[in-house]
Amino acid sequence: MKYKIKVKPEDFIVKEISSIPLKEEGPYSVFILKKTGWNTFDLLKKIARKLKIPLDNISYGGKKDRHGITEQFITIKNPPRKINLKEDHFELKHVGFSDQPMTPLLIDCNVFKLTVRAIPEKMIDLIMQRIEKVKTQGFINYFDDQRFGSYDPDQGFIAEKIVKGHYNGALKIYLTHIYPEDKKLAKERKRKIFENWGNWSVCLSLAKTKFEKFTFRYLKEHPKDYLLPLQKIPKEEMSMFFAAYQSFIWNETVKRLIKKLLPQENLLYHKGVAGEYIFFDEIDDKIFEYLKNLEIPLISSKTEISDTVVEEIYNEIVSERQIRPAQFNLKKIRQAFFKSVPRVILVIPKLQYKIGDDEVYEGKKKLIVGFILPRGSYATMVIKRIFAKK
């Protein structure tokens, strides 16, 4: 089913609601960060440079999309002065102090308003039916494509390489994976580094970033020691790589569970960066209640699964990928770790919507939909559920 999202920044609006306790004084300054055109992590790096403070002094609850208008809470530990920043694409507004840093646990929910465009008029009735089903049966709480930016379709996951001890492969992905937002010259440089991987003199001549220069100089002197450069990757980035792989395993587990529980004719599909997403269109009350009350933990060395059906699927996946849970207890990479936390399978959002003429795409319709989601759930997954195909 054809549609377009994030055509304009105002087509994707999200506001974070937090229970962080505010005080008149405290070791952490609390700010509301409003932004557009930036992902959270890159913007915080810029703010840290601008304020001349360590990035580790800044804490936040969730990563917000760069394609849209977003609002979230951050804290800065012992800032050098009172701060209020405002530039074209972001604003940092001081709202108080706290005794604790901002974390994901302090996010109560996220409030979304999305505009979906370029919808054929003939699809409106079906879309309205789908929305009504989402209101009562919810959507499957997959991790969405934003989680898999570091996944390389040809080389795989950095974290999987690390878990298996394939440090050469992990470092190669880190330095050669091409992101959609990379500039043309950066893409060309990464392709050349990929082609010349192992010829460290050539790779060093292509190096531009501080990390690239350090890595290739080091590898010229220590040609087989891929581990040390990996240990120099910032903990925030390494944590994202680990999270991406955990999310992939979780998604795969849930997809196989859905296929096992429901007949083919009841399934809907939507393409994704790291594999398609599978939803149900029709579901009986017994299976719905089972899924609604089921949580599956993220993979780690300490993952415990009480549901026998899920455990069977989980074991099947790790066997196929030639990994063992014990391998997730990393001894040589210490800046990040795999943490097992439970995640619900179904989310049922409070949802309102309206449909009108699309002023951007002539002759098409637009859907404006608003809803509230718990922390960690993806608004774009609601859209994927509504527009999934048979």
N, C-alpha and C positions, 0 to 999 in steps of 0.2 A: 504494500500500500504506500503510495508516494506522499511525501510530506517534507517540509523543511522547518528546522528549528534554528534559533540563534541567528536569524537573518540580521536583526538589529540588536544592539546591547540591551535595549529595554524589552526585548522578547524573552529574556531570561533574568528574572529578579528573585533574589533569595535574601532573606533576613534571618540571621541567627538569633535565637532566643536563649539566653543564658541565665543560670542561677548563681553566677559568681557573686559572692557577698561583697558589697561596696562599703568602704569606710572612708573617714576623713583623712586618715593617715595609714601608712603601711609600707612594707618593703617593695611592694609591686604596684606600679602605676597601671591602671586599667584604661584601655582605649577602645573606641569603636573605630574599626577600619572599614571605610567604604571605598570600593574600587571598581574599575572596569578595565578590561584589556590586559590584566595581569593575573597570573595564578598566584596563590597565596605565598608559596615558598620563595619564588623569585622576587616578589615585591618586598618580602621581609628582609631578604638579603640586601636589597637596595636601601631600605630604611636603616638597616644596621650600618651600612657604609656611610650613609648620610649623617647619621647621629654619632658615628665613630665609636660604636659599641660592639662587643662580641655578639654574633648571631645567637649564641646560646643564651643570651640574656632575654631574648624574646620568646614568649610562649603563646600558643594558640590552640584552639580546640579542633578545628576542621579545616581541610583544604577546600577552598572555594574556586569554582570554575573561572577561567579568564574570559570566557565568552559570555558576558552578561554584566549586570549591575548587582554587586554583592555587598553584604554588610555582616561583619563578624567582630567578635571580641578578641583582643590580644592583651597581653601584659608585658611590661618591660621591667626587669629587675633593677632597682636602684638607678633610674635614669639620671643623667648628669644635670638636668634642668627640667623645668616645665616645658612640655612638648605639645605643640599643635601644628601639624603639617598639612598643607593643602597644595596639591599640584593638579595638572589637567586630568589625570586619570586615577587619582586617589586622594583620600582625605583621612587624616589620623586625628581623632578628637578625644581629648582626655575627659574621662567621666568619673574618676575617683581612684581610690586605692584599695588594695586587698592584702591579706596576710598570706595568700597562696597564689601560685601562677595559674593561668588559664590552662585547662586540659580538656580533652574530649568528654570526660565525665561531667563537666560543668555545662555542657550543651543540653538544654531541655528538649529542643526541637528546632526545625528549620521551616520557615514559612516561604512558600514558593508562589510565584505568578509567572506562568509560561504562555507564550503565544506560538502556536503551531501554524505554519503557513502553507500555501500552495496545495490545498486539499481539493481534489475534484468533488464537485457538488454531488455526484452520484454516490459518493462514499459516506455522506453525512449520516444517513439513517443507521448504517452499520457502526459508525463511530459512536453515535449516541447509545446504541445497544451495548457496545463495549464499555463505555464509561459507566453505565448503570451496573454492569457486572463488577467493575473495579470498586465501585462504592460498597458492594455487599460482600464480594469474595476477595478483594484486594489484588495484589500483584506479588510475584515472586521476588524476593529481596536480593536479587543478584547484585554483585559488584559490577559496575558498568565500565565502559571503555576507558573512562578517565583514569581508572586504576591501572591500566595496562600500557601506559605510555612508554615504559622501558622494555616492553616485550618486543623482541625481534622475530618476525615470522620465519626467517631463515636460520637464525642462530639460537633462538629460544629465550629462556629466562636467566638473567644473571644469577638469581638466588638458587635456581636448580643446579647450575654449574658449580656454585660454591658448595652446596650441600654434598654434591658428588665428589668434591675435591678437584674439579676441573678448573683450576685457577686461570690457566691460559685462556680458556674459552670465556670465562666470566669477564676478564679484563678486556678481551677483544670486543665483546658486546658493549661494554662500558665506553670504549673509545671509538667505536665505529658505527654504533647504532644511529640511524638517521631519524630525527624527530620531524614531524610535519612543520613545526615552526622554525626549524633551522634555516638560516640564510643560504643562498645558493653556493657561496664560497665555502661555507662550513660543510655542506653536503658533499661538495667536490673533494675537499680535504679528507673527509672521513672515508670516502670511497677509495682514495689513493692509499690511505693508511691501511685499509682492509686488504687491498691488493698487494701491499708490500709488507704485510705482517710477518715478523720474524727477521726482516732486514732492518735492524734498529737504527742504523745510520740514516737510511732513507726516511724512516718514520720520524726521526729527530729533525730532519730537514723540513718536514711538513708540519711539525708541531707549532701551535700558536698559543695555546693556553698554558698556564703555569703548571697544571697537572700533567699535561702531555709532555712538556719539556722535561719535567722531573722523571716521569716514567721511562721515557725512551733513553735518557741519559743513564738511568739506573740499569736498564736492561742491556745496554751496551757493555756495561761492566759485569753484570750478573744475568746472563742471557736466559736462564731458566727459573729465576726467582720471581714468579708472577704474584706471589702472595703479598710481599711488602707493599707494592703499589695499591693492592686491594685494601690493605689495612689503612691506607691514607685517605680513602674515600670518606667524605664527611658522614657522620652518623645519620643525619637527616635523610640523605640520599640512600644510604644503605638500608635504612628502615623502610623507605618506600619500595626498594627492590624486593625486600623480604615480604612486605605486605602484598605486593603484586602477585607473588607466587602463592602465598597463602590464599589469596582471593581466587586465583585460578583453580586451585584444588577444591575450594569450597563450591565454586560455581559448577565444576564438573560433577561433584558428588550430588548436588541438587538436581542437575539436569538428568542424570541417570536415574535418580529416584523418581522423578516425574514420569519418565518414560516407562519405568517399571510398574508404576501405579495406574497409569491411564492408557486407554487404547489410542492408537495412532490418530484416529479421526477426531479426537478431542484435543489435539495439540496444535499450538500456534508457534511460529518461528520468527525470529528477527536476527539478522546478521550482526556480528560483533567483531571487534578487533582480535580477540583471542578465542574465537569459537562462537557459534551461534547461541542465542538465548532461546530456551524452550518454555512456553507458558501453557496453561490449560485454558480452554474455552468453556467447556462444560465439565462439571465435577459433581459427584454425588456427595451427600451430606457427611457420610462416614469418612471418606478420604479428606474432605475439606477440614473436618474437625481434627483429624490426625495431623495434617500439615500445619494447621493454625496453632497447634500446641507443641510443635516440634522445633527444637533448636539444634543446630549443628555447630560444633566448635571449629575454629581455625586450626590448621595443622601445626603441630609442634612436637617436640620430643615427649611432651607430657599429655598429649591429646587423649582424652577418654571419651568413648562413644558408648552410650547405654542402649541405643536402639540397634537391634540386631540386623535389620535390613540396611540401615545406613552404614553400620560397621562393615558389612559384607562389601558394599559398594566402595567404601573408603579403602579397604584392603586391596580391592581389585585395581584401583587407580594407582596406588603407590607401587604395587607390583609391576604394573605396566610401565611405569616411569622409572623403574629400577632404583627406587629409593626406600629407605627404612626410617621410621619415625626417630630412631636414636640418632640418625645423622643430622637432625635439626638442632641437636645440642652441640653447637659449634665451639671448638676449642681455639681455633686460630684467628677467627674474625670476632672481635670483641666489641666493636663500636655499636653494634646492633644485635638484636636477638629475636627469635621467633616466640611470640607470646600467644598462647591458646585462649581465645575468648569465645563465648557462645554467640551465635547469630540466629535470629528468628528467620524462618523461611517465608512466612507470609506477613505482609504489612497491609492494613486496611486504612486508607487515608480518608480524612474528612475532605470532601472534594466538591467544588462548585465550578460551573463552566458556562460559557456562552459561545455561540457560533455566529459569525457575521461575514460580510464581504471582505476579501483581502485587498487592501489598498496597494499592496506591493505587487502582487501577481494578479493581473487582470483576468476576470472570469473564474477565479478560484475563491475558495472559502478559507477562513481562518478560525482556529479554535483558541479561545482564551480560557485557561484553566488554572484555578488556584487550589492549593491544598497544603496541609501540614504533614511533615514526616518526622519520625524519630531520627536522632543523630545516626549517621552512618548509612542512611538509605538514600538512594539516588533518584532525584526528580525525573531524570531522563529515562529511568526504567519504567516509570508510570506511562510515559509516552510510548516507549517500545511495546508495552503490553497492549495499549489501545490500538496501535497501528501494526501489530504483528500479522503475519500471513499464515494461511493454512498450508 
